[in-house]
Amino acid sequence: MLHCRGAFYFQNAFTRLSILLFNLKQKFIMKKILYISYLWAIIFSACKKQAADSTIHLSSSPPYLTAAQVYLKQQMNPIDYAGIDFGQYHVSKDTGCSYLRVAFKNKPLSTDFILLLQDTTGRPLTGKIIHIETRITDKYLINGSIQLVSLDRKSTMNSVITNGYVESWHPAMFANNTKSAVIPGPSYEYPEVIVYAYYPSQSTSYIFDTYLALQSMFSGGNGSAMYPDASLYSHVDVTDYGSGSTATSTNPSSSLADGHADYYANIENSPGKPGIDLDAWLKCFTNIPDDGATCSITICADLPVDNDPTANVNFYSGATGHCFMELKKTNGAQSVTQVIGFTAQDPLAAIIHGDEFVPGKLVDNAGHKYDASITMNINASAFNIALEEMKLLSANPAYSITRFDCLDFDLAVFNSIRRNNPLTLPKMYNTGSTWDVVSTGERFYEMLSDMKQYGDPEAANIYVGGPVYIGNSHGPCN
């Protein structure tokens, strides 16, 4: 099972997954263990995923459905309104809003529906009529087409879908007829349509389905960039993989089948950030006098799935979690804080060559989410030792999922000033199995949780709980 954690995620996770699986299958036979492990990890992780949406029966007459009926009758022409099937609908709850998908009569909700954006009270804000056709290719990619029409039918957007991307929303990506070679670019955006594998409880085989980013339907694409902390995708099962036959559509008026739940994609964007000039960043600390200064170093751990330390990777988004450090020095009115993380320059190369070293980099992780942390309060002398260790490690920053990732980097700095009492998390690495259990951020979270629960001497300096966000970095100094 792939337990790759660290400062990277699968940019455009599912497109990258498809490319990775295909290349491994065709060109990297010796890496077969990666393919098998990753696929089964998806399958069994998907079995555990809980629904993030609510499917509601018409008989309950929820107020938001009544509000939707009134709103749509005002916005649509009588013929379109008469064709709506209010008995087939699906509600997806997001932070601060919700999305209501309503079917048309004699048409599957998976291909033709009205999508309403509603506020927290259920009041409709805007809506679109959507028609989508997709198919999953033998490379686990999504191709097809999509049409978005205003409720009054005065405006229409038609676009081809290539590798999960709505081409009309990514003109630069599809310029010069290069779409046949499209792969995720340096922007680390998620596509609007993704493929997801799951293992239904009633079957011994796995199924591939398609999911649609709901925010993108209103933001004009790039929904994940506008919602950097979570991107909500809803199940729009259109075509099953392989057989070419139509997959069984979920009935919105009944409980969702296994794997058909909405889900959030937690985005790890560290690999997409530029590398920092560490010397310039650390110089800010030397500008503050050592005499009388107070210093601290904090290691923060971000879970791939919030509140679930058992999930070693978020297979819905590709997020593997991340660890990073906050360094702080204060002397009187002078204070500097830097938030720094270690990551791979190319996350795909890190995955393919998981048992090898690839170029790494240090990035600014200001504002990053985390679920657990441990702080060490030290004097300026010890703080300077840790800074020197960072410089040594960054002289030739080499990253490896299994051998030296973000947590290994952080612990090396942390332990450089506590050699008699190091904070350790055994790698449990077995050279006979590349993807054996390694010291993940999730296990670090669990270790800190145990220290906190059982009254470790450092318990007062440990945080374990729901997601919180780190502060800003000072940045470089001259």
Residue pairs with C-beta under 8 A, 6 or more apart in sequence:
1 37
1 40
1 41
1 312
1 435
1 437
2 34
2 37
2 38
2 41
2 312
2 313
2 354
2 435
3 312
3 313
3 435
3 436
3 437
3 438
3 440
4 313
4 320
4 350
4 351
4 354
4 401
4 402
4 405
4 435
5 304
5 312
5 313
5 320
5 321
5 322
5 323
5 401
5 405
5 406
5 407
5 438
5 440
5 441
5 442
6 320
6 321
6 322
6 323
6 342
6 343
6 344
6 350
6 399
6 401
6 405
6 406
6 407
6 441
7 268
7 270
7 271
7 322
7 323
7 324
7 341
7 342
7 343
7 344
7 363
7 399
7 405
7 406
8 268
8 270
8 271
8 320
8 343
8 344
8 347
8 350
9 188
9 267
9 268
9 269
9 270
9 271
9 317
9 318
9 319
9 320
9 347
10 16
10 17
10 318
10 320
10 347
10 348
10 351
11 184
11 188
11 189
11 271
11 272
11 318
11 347
11 348
12 164
12 184
12 188
12 189
12 190
12 191
13 190
13 194
13 265
13 317
13 318
13 319
14 140
14 164
14 191
14 194
14 195
14 196
14 318
15 141
15 163
15 164
15 183
15 184
15 191
15 194
16 183
16 184
16 318
16 347
16 348
16 351
17 38
17 140
17 318
18 137
18 139
18 140
18 141
18 195
19 139
19 183
19 348
20 35
20 38
20 348
20 351
20 352
21 35
21 38
21 39
21 139
21 140
22 139
22 140
23 352
24 31
24 32
24 34
24 35
24 352
25 35
28 34
28 352
31 352
33 433
33 434
33 435
34 351
34 352
34 354
34 434
34 435
37 435
39 197
39 206
41 312
41 313
41 315
42 196
42 197
42 198
42 315
43 197
43 198
43 199
43 206
44 199
45 311
45 313
45 315
46 196
46 197
46 198
46 199
46 258
46 259
46 315
47 198
47 199
47 201
47 258
48 311
49 259
49 261
49 263
49 316
50 261
51 256
51 261
51 262
52 92
52 93
52 232
52 261
52 262
52 263
52 264
53 90
53 91
53 92
53 93
53 234
53 256
53 261
53 262
54 91
54 93
55 90
55 91
55 252
55 253
55 254
55 255
55 256
56 62
56 65
56 89
56 91
57 253
58 65
58 86
58 87
58 89
58 253
62 122
63 122
64 91
64 98
64 100
64 118
64 121
64 122
64 123
65 86
65 89
65 100
67 118
67 122
67 123
67 124
68 86
68 100
68 102
68 116
68 118
68 122
68 124
69 86
71 116
71 124
71 127
72 81
72 84
72 102
72 114
72 116
72 124
72 127
72 151
73 81
75 127
75 151
75 152
76 151
76 152
77 152
77 153
80 129
80 151
80 153
83 104
83 105
84 102
84 103
84 104
84 105
84 114
85 102
85 103
85 104
85 105
86 102
87 253
88 102
88 103
88 109
88 251
88 252
88 253
89 100
89 101
89 102
89 103
89 109
89 252
89 253
90 100
90 101
90 109
90 234
90 252
91 98
91 99
91 100
91 101
92 98
92 99
92 100
92 101
92 214
92 232
92 234
92 262
94 214
94 215
94 230
94 232
95 230
96 119
96 120
97 117
97 118
97 119
97 120
97 125
98 118
98 120
98 122
99 115
99 116
99 117
99 118
99 214
99 232
99 234
100 115
100 116
100 118
100 124
101 109
101 113
101 114
101 115
101 116
101 234
101 252
102 113
102 114
102 116
103 109
103 112
103 113
103 252
104 112
104 113
104 114
108 249
109 249
109 250
109 252
110 132
110 236
110 237
110 238
110 249
110 250
111 131
111 132
111 133
111 236
111 238
112 130
112 131
113 129
113 130
114 127
114 128
114 129
114 130
114 151
115 127
115 128
115 130
115 214
115 217
116 124
116 125
116 126
116 127
117 124
117 125
117 126
117 127
117 218
118 124
118 125
119 125
126 218
127 151
128 148
128 149
128 150
128 151
128 217
128 218
129 148
129 149
129 150
129 151
129 153
130 146
130 147
130 148
130 149
130 217
131 146
131 147
131 149
132 144
132 145
132 146
132 147
132 161
132 193
132 212
132 236
132 238
133 144
133 145
133 146
133 238
134 142
134 143
134 144
134 161
134 193
134 210
134 236
134 238
134 239
135 142
135 143
135 144
135 238
135 239
136 142
136 195
136 208
136 210
136 239
136 240
136 241
137 143
138 242
140 195
140 208
140 241
141 163
141 164
141 195
142 161
142 163
142 164
142 191
142 193
142 194
142 195
142 210
143 160
143 161
143 162
143 163
144 160
144 161
144 193
144 238
145 158
145 159
145 160
145 161
146 158
146 159
146 161
146 166
146 192
146 193
147 156
147 157
147 158
147 159
148 156
148 157
148 217
149 155
149 156
149 157
150 156
157 168
158 168
159 166
159 167
159 168
159 169
160 167
161 167
161 192
161 193
162 174
162 179
162 182
163 179
163 182
163 183
163 191
164 191
164 192
164 193
164 194
164 195
165 173
165 174
165 182
165 191
165 192
165 193
166 192
166 193
166 216
166 221
167 173
167 174
167 179
168 221
169 192
169 216
169 220
169 221
169 222
170 221
173 179
173 182
173 185
174 182
186 272
187 225
187 272
188 267
188 269
188 271
188 272
189 222
189 224
189 225
190 213
190 223
190 224
190 231
190 265
190 267
190 317
191 213
192 212
192 213
192 216
192 221
192 223
193 210
193 211
193 212
193 213
193 236
194 210
194 211
194 213
194 233
195 208
195 209
195 210
195 211
195 241
196 208
196 209
196 210
196 211
196 259
196 315
196 316
197 206
197 207
197 208
198 206
198 207
198 209
198 258
198 259
199 206
199 207
199 258
199 259
200 206
200 207
200 257
200 258
200 259
201 258
202 258
207 240
207 241
207 247
207 259
208 240
208 241
208 242
209 235
209 237
209 240
209 247
209 259
209 260
210 235
210 236
210 237
210 238
210 239
211 233
211 234
211 235
211 236
211 263
212 233
212 234
212 236
213 223
213 224
213 231
213 232
213 233
214 223
214 232
214 233
214 234
215 223
215 224
215 226
215 227
215 231
215 232
216 222
216 223
216 224
217 223
219 226
223 231
224 231
224 265
224 267
228 267
228 269
229 266
229 267
229 369
230 264
230 265
230 266
230 267
231 264
231 265
231 267
231 317
232 262
232 263
232 264
232 265
233 262
233 263
233 264
233 265
233 316
234 262
235 250
235 256
235 260
235 261
235 262
237 247
237 248
237 249
237 250
237 260
238 246
238 247
239 245
239 246
239 247
240 246
240 247
248 257
250 256
250 257
250 260
263 316
264 316
264 317
265 314
265 316
265 317
265 318
265 319
266 304
266 305
266 306
266 314
266 317
266 319
266 369
267 317
267 319
268 302
268 304
268 319
268 320
268 321
268 322
270 322
270 324
270 341
270 343
270 363
270 365
270 368
271 343
271 344
271 345
271 346
271 347
273 343
273 363
273 364
274 363
275 345
275 361
275 362
275 363
276 340
276 361
276 362
276 363
276 364
276 476
277 476
278 340
278 362
278 390
278 391
278 394
279 391
280 476
280 477
280 478
281 338
281 340
281 473
281 474
281 475
281 476
281 477
282 338
282 387
282 390
282 391
283 476
283 477
283 478
284 336
284 338
284 474
284 475
284 476
284 477
285 327
285 329
285 336
285 338
285 383
285 387
287 334
287 336
287 477
288 329
288 330
288 331
288 334
288 335
288 336
289 331
289 334
290 331
290 380
290 381
290 384
291 331
291 380
292 331
292 332
293 329
293 330
293 331
293 379
293 380
293 383
294 329
294 330
294 331
294 377
294 379
295 327
295 328
295 329
295 330
295 377
295 378
295 379
295 380
295 382
295 383
296 326
296 327
296 328
296 375
296 376
296 377
296 378
297 325
297 326
297 327
297 328
297 375
297 376
297 378
297 383
297 386
297 413
297 414
298 325
298 326
298 327
298 328
298 373
298 374
298 375
298 376
299 323
299 324
299 325
299 373
299 374
299 407
299 410
299 411
299 414
299 444
300 323
300 324
300 325
300 326
300 368
300 370
300 372
300 373
300 470
301 321
301 322
301 323
301 370
301 371
301 372
301 373
301 407
301 441
301 442
301 444
301 445
301 448
302 321
302 322
302 323
302 324
302 368
302 369
302 370
302 371
302 441
302 467
303 309
303 311
303 321
303 371
303 372
303 441
303 442
303 445
303 467
304 311
304 312
304 313
304 314
304 317
304 319
304 320
304 321
304 441
304 442
305 311
305 314
306 371
306 466
306 467
307 371
307 466
307 467
309 371
309 442
309 445
309 446
309 449
310 442
311 442
312 320
312 321
312 440
312 442
313 319
313 320
313 321
314 320
314 321
321 440
321 441
321 442
322 341
322 343
322 365
322 368
322 406
322 441
323 341
323 406
323 407
323 410
323 441
323 444
324 339
324 340
324 341
324 342
324 365
324 368
324 370
324 406
324 410
324 470
325 339
325 340
325 341
325 410
325 413
325 414
326 337
326 338
326 339
326 373
326 470
326 471
327 337
327 338
327 339
327 340
327 383
327 386
327 387
328 335
328 336
328 337
328 338
329 335
329 336
329 380
329 383
330 336
336 474
337 471
337 472
337 473
337 474
338 473
338 474
338 475
339 364
339 365
339 366
339 367
339 368
339 470
339 471
339 472
339 473
340 362
340 363
340 364
340 365
340 390
340 473
341 362
341 363
341 364
341 365
341 368
341 406
342 360
342 361
342 362
342 363
342 397
342 399
342 405
342 406
342 409
342 410
343 360
343 361
343 362
343 363
343 399
343 406
344 350
344 358
344 359
344 360
344 361
344 399
345 358
345 359
345 360
345 361
345 399
346 358
346 359
349 358
350 358
350 399
350 400
350 401
351 401
354 400
354 401
354 402
354 434
354 435
355 400
355 401
355 402
355 403
355 434
356 400
357 398
357 399
357 400
357 403
357 404
358 398
358 399
358 400
359 397
359 398
359 399
360 397
360 398
360 399
361 397
362 394
362 397
364 473
364 475
365 470
365 473
366 470
366 471
366 472
366 473
367 469
367 470
367 471
367 472
368 469
368 470
369 467
369 468
369 469
369 470
370 467
370 468
370 469
370 470
371 445
371 464
371 465
371 466
371 467
371 468
372 444
372 445
372 448
372 449
372 462
372 463
372 464
372 465
373 448
373 462
373 463
374 423
374 448
374 451
374 458
374 461
374 462
374 463
375 461
375 462
376 414
376 417
376 418
376 458
376 461
377 461
378 386
378 417
382 417
383 417
385 416
385 417
386 413
386 414
386 416
386 417
388 416
389 412
389 413
389 416
390 413
393 409
393 412
393 413
398 404
399 405
401 438
402 427
402 429
402 434
402 435
402 436
402 438
403 429
406 441
407 425
407 439
407 440
407 441
407 444
408 439
411 422
411 423
411 424
411 425
414 423
415 422
415 423
415 424
425 439
425 443
425 444
425 447
426 439
427 438
427 439
428 436
428 437
428 438
428 439
429 436
429 438
430 436
437 443
445 464
448 462
448 464
449 464
450 456
451 458
451 459
451 462
452 459
452 462
452 464
456 462
